Amino acid sequence: MDPKKKAVLRRIKHLEEAIAIGRAYLESGTYAHWFGFRPLFIPKMRGGKRLPPHTDWVRNVYIPGMERALGQAEKALERLDASARHVCSRCAGE
């Protein structure tokens, strides 16, 4: 298998898992301290403990961002598949 295609498939798998974890967090609160939810700069603390991400952030920012990235990865996979099937008159003679 082409290494580019393999990398895109790995990326798609990772994004699907991230979306599933985000949805599980919204439903039941599991994965509250998953590494994918870590803040960019400093975590919010209360009473010396790190607070989990806000559910609105997960619902309105995290999951839509992951879904957009998933769509882009799927388009990239389609382009890779299309370029692999590409046969033109100049290429066929070589």
VODO-468551 format. One record per residue (C-alpha): residue number from 1; z negated, x negated, y; residue in one letter. Coordinates in steps of 0.2 Angstrom, whole numbers. Each point is the difference from the previous one (the first is absolute). Example, Ala and Ser with C-alpha at 12.3 -4.5 7.8 and 13.67 -1.06 7.14 Angstrom:
% residues 2
@n=1	up=-39	east=-62	north=-22	res=A
@n=2	up=3	east=-6	north=17	res=S
This chain:
% residues 94
@n=1	up=0	east=0	north=0	res=M
@n=2	up=4	east=-6	north=18	res=D
@n=3	up=-15	east=-7	north=8	res=P
@n=4	up=3	east=10	north=16	res=K
@n=5	up=0	east=16	north=-10	res=K
@n=6	up=-15	east=-5	north=-9	res=K
@n=7	up=-9	east=-3	north=16	res=A
@n=8	up=5	east=16	north=7	res=V
@n=9	up=-6	east=9	north=-16	res=L
@n=10	up=-17	east=-8	north=1	res=R
@n=11	up=-1	east=5	north=19	res=R
@n=12	up=4	east=18	north=-5	res=I
@n=13	up=-13	east=0	north=-13	res=K
@n=14	up=-13	east=-7	north=12	res=H
@n=15	up=4	east=13	north=13	res=L
@n=16	up=-1	east=14	north=-12	res=E
@n=17	up=-17	east=-6	north=-6	res=E
@n=18	up=-6	east=-2	north=18	res=A
@n=19	up=5	east=18	north=4	res=I
@n=20	up=-9	east=7	north=-16	res=A
@n=21	up=-16	east=-10	north=5	res=I
@n=22	up=1	east=8	north=18	res=G
@n=23	up=2	east=17	north=-7	res=R
@n=24	up=-14	east=-2	north=-12	res=A
@n=25	up=-11	east=-6	north=14	res=Y
@n=26	up=4	east=16	north=10	res=L
@n=27	up=-4	east=11	north=-15	res=E
@n=28	up=-16	east=-8	north=-7	res=S
@n=29	up=-5	east=-15	north=11	res=G
@n=30	up=3	east=-12	north=-14	res=T
@n=31	up=7	east=-17	north=5	res=Y
@n=32	up=-9	east=0	north=17	res=A
@n=33	up=-2	east=-19	north=0	res=H
@n=34	up=17	east=-4	north=-7	res=W
@n=35	up=8	east=-16	north=7	res=F
@n=36	up=15	east=9	north=6	res=G
@n=37	up=-11	east=10	north=12	res=F
@n=38	up=-7	east=-15	north=9	res=R
@n=39	up=1	east=0	north=19	res=P
@n=40	up=11	east=-13	north=9	res=L
@n=41	up=-14	east=-8	north=11	res=F
@n=42	up=-18	east=5	north=-4	res=I
@n=43	up=-7	east=14	north=-11	res=P
@n=44	up=-11	east=14	north=7	res=K
@n=45	up=-18	east=-2	north=-5	res=M
@n=46	up=-14	east=12	north=1	res=R
@n=47	up=-17	east=-5	north=-6	res=G
@n=48	up=6	east=-17	north=-7	res=G
@n=49	up=13	east=9	north=-12	res=K
@n=50	up=18	east=0	north=2	res=R
@n=51	up=7	east=18	north=4	res=L
@n=52	up=15	east=7	north=-11	res=P
@n=53	up=16	east=4	north=10	res=P
@n=54	up=1	east=16	north=9	res=H
@n=55	up=9	east=13	north=-10	res=T
@n=56	up=11	east=5	north=15	res=D
@n=57	up=6	east=-18	north=1	res=W
@n=58	up=4	east=0	north=-19	res=V
@n=59	up=9	east=17	north=1	res=R
@n=60	up=9	east=-3	north=17	res=N
@n=61	up=3	east=-19	north=0	res=V
@n=62	up=-2	east=-8	north=-16	res=Y
@n=63	up=9	east=12	north=-12	res=I
@n=64	up=15	east=3	north=11	res=P
@n=65	up=2	east=-18	north=3	res=G
@n=66	up=0	east=-4	north=-18	res=M
@n=67	up=12	east=14	north=-3	res=E
@n=68	up=12	east=-7	north=13	res=R
@n=69	up=-1	east=-17	north=-8	res=A
@n=70	up=4	east=8	north=-17	res=L
@n=71	up=15	east=9	north=7	res=G
@n=72	up=6	east=-17	north=7	res=Q
@n=73	up=-3	east=-9	north=-17	res=A
@n=74	up=10	east=14	north=-9	res=E
@n=75	up=14	east=-2	north=12	res=K
@n=76	up=0	east=-19	north=-3	res=A
@n=77	up=1	east=3	north=-19	res=L
@n=78	up=15	east=12	north=2	res=E
@n=79	up=9	east=-13	north=11	res=R
@n=80	up=-4	east=-13	north=-13	res=L
@n=81	up=7	east=11	north=-14	res=D
@n=82	up=15	east=4	north=11	res=A
@n=83	up=4	east=-18	north=3	res=S
@n=84	up=-2	east=-4	north=-19	res=A
@n=85	up=13	east=14	north=-4	res=R
@n=86	up=12	east=-6	north=14	res=H
@n=87	up=17	east=-5	north=-6	res=V
@n=88	up=14	east=-2	north=12	res=C
@n=89	up=18	east=-6	north=-3	res=S
@n=90	up=-4	east=-17	north=7	res=R
@n=91	up=-16	east=-2	north=-10	res=C
@n=92	up=8	east=6	north=-17	res=A
@n=93	up=13	east=-14	north=0	res=G
@n=94	up=-12	east=-14	north=1	res=E
